[in-house]
Amino acid sequence: MNKIAIVTGASRGLGRNTALNIARKGGDVVVTYQSRAEDAQEVVAEIQAMGRKAIALQLDTGDIASFAPFAERLHAALRETCQRETFDYLVNNAGHGDYALIGQTTEAQFDALVNVHFKGVYFLTQTLLPLIADGGRIVNLSSGLTRVSYPGYAAYAAVKGAVEVLSVYMAKELGARGIAVNTVAPGAIETDFGGGAVRDNPEINKIFAGMTALGRVGLPDDIGPMIANLLSEDNRWINAQRIEVSGGQGI
């Protein structure tokens, strides 16, 4: 039986790369997107071209009230496309960056970060627990900024820190079902995340490259394959860990 993964926010960036790499390893993938339906369908087409099954479903991970209807649509899609009642892997990737110094952060900015990166991860996972197969896996995305500080990312890093703690508790509570839960914390990556700051701003790119032992910032291809590998049976005994994938950022 093929493994099925859900990757949230998979129409672009790290989510897209992760979904494609899971498919390359033989998995079927449910791709969620907030608003980029065309981009999500392109990811689905790429996965299907590999001979794998793929589904695109709309999901706003900051809208907790939408999670129960999403679970119903997901259940129906799994039955129709994969002839399954459950899925195996949940990758909580969806998110956004918001740059603001502590003295300038608005409550709206703060609430949006909490809703998407922490509250959304908590309650989406809770909602989907009945659909996750025993022996499955959960990967929550964090950030290298929980360990190395950079001005302007205090609120973002704080909610990612909360996710790291949450992952440990998930691992403890879900262990009886054989579900392993880990956190993956990428360093600075060249994507359109946060308005493409690391990718498009040479000064910021140079700063983070200078902070990294390998002398450059990361690329999506540095992260997606690692997450796909973490989900493989070769890594079944890794649990309750924060795994930083940053090229040695800030050491």
C-alpha positions, -999 to +999 in steps of 0.1 A: +000+000+000+014+034-010+020+060+016+000+092+014+013+126+026-004+158+032+018+189+027+002+222+036+012+253+017+026+231-011+018+253-041+052+271-038+085+272-020+095+245+005+061+229+005+062+224-033+097+210-031+088+187-003+057+174-021+077+166-052+104+149-033+079+127-014+065+117-048+100+109-061+103+085-033+071+067-043+045+085-021+012+099-031+005+135-020-023+158-010-012+194-019-030+222+000-030+258-011-045+290+002-051+309-030-027+297-057-050+271-073-031+271-106+002+267-090-012+238-069-025+221-100+009+224-116+024+206-086-003+179-090+005+175-127+042+171-119+035+144-093+011+126-116+037+126-143+059+106-120+032+079-119+020+089-084-014+100-072-020+137-062-048+158-050-050+196-046-073+210-018-079+246-007-070+253+029-065+285+049-044+273+078-052+305+097-089+298+096-096+273+123-133+272+116-126+258+081-107+227+094-137+204+100-151+210+065-116+205+051-113+171+069-146+160+053-134+170+018-101+153+025-118+121+036-139+121+005-109+128-018-089+100-001-117+075-008-122+086-044-086+090-055-066+066-033-092+041-021-081+049+015-098+060+046-066+074+062-033+091+052+002+085+066+022+117+068+013+153+078+038+180+070+027+213+086+046+236+063+022+264+054+032+298+066+042+334+060+069+357+071+063+392+086+093+415+093+087+440+121+108+451+151+093+445+185+085+481+190+067+483+156+048+450+155+010+455+153-015+432+171-028+422+137+006+411+125+012+392+158-023+375+156-018+364+120+015+348+128+000+330+159-031+318+139-011+304+110+021+291+126+009+279+160-028+278+165-034+265+130-008+238+134-023+228+168-059+226+157-054+213+121-034+184+136-061+178+162-088+178+135-069+154+113-059+129+141-088+105+133-076+103+096-039+098+104-030+061+102-014+045+132+023+043+127+022+076+107+044+106+109+040+144+116+066+169+106+062+205+119+082+232+102+101+256+125+130+280+117+167+284+124+156+318+139+145+300+171+182+294+178+199+324+160+183+358+164+179+384+136+162+417+144+127+420+130+117+383+134+109+382+171+072+374+167+078+349+139+106+331+158+085+331+190+056+312+174+080+288+158+095+282+192+060+273+204+057+248+176+089+231+187+076+226+222+042+214+208+060+188+187+076+172+217+042+170+234+026+156+203+053+129+202+046+120+238+008+119+234+007+101+200+034+076+208+009+050+218-004+050+182+031+047+168+030+082+154+064+099+154+065+137+155+096+158+146+104+195+139+124+205+109+140+239+112+154+254+080+179+282+080+177+311+056+163+298+022+160+315-012+122+314-018+095+340-021+089+336+017+087+369+035+084+388+002+115+370-011+138+389+012+166+363+013+163+355-024+159+390-038+178+413-014+216+409-020+224+425+014+202+402+034+214+372+014+251+382+020+244+386+058+229+351+062+255+335+039+282+350+061+265+335+092+266+300+076+295+276+079+290+264+043+291+300+030+258+303+013+221+305+021+199+274+014+178+264-015+145+245-016+164+215-028+184+215+005+152+210+025+126+190+005+147+159+001+156+159+038+120+160+048+111+132+024+140+112+038+129+118+074+095+103+064+111+071+051+112+039+071+150+043+074+143+070+099+114+054+118+132+057+152+137+094+150+111+110+173+105+142+193+136+159+177+143+194+164+164+189+133+180+220+120+188+221+082+208+253+078+242+245+065+256+254+099+240+288+104+252+309+133+278+284+147 
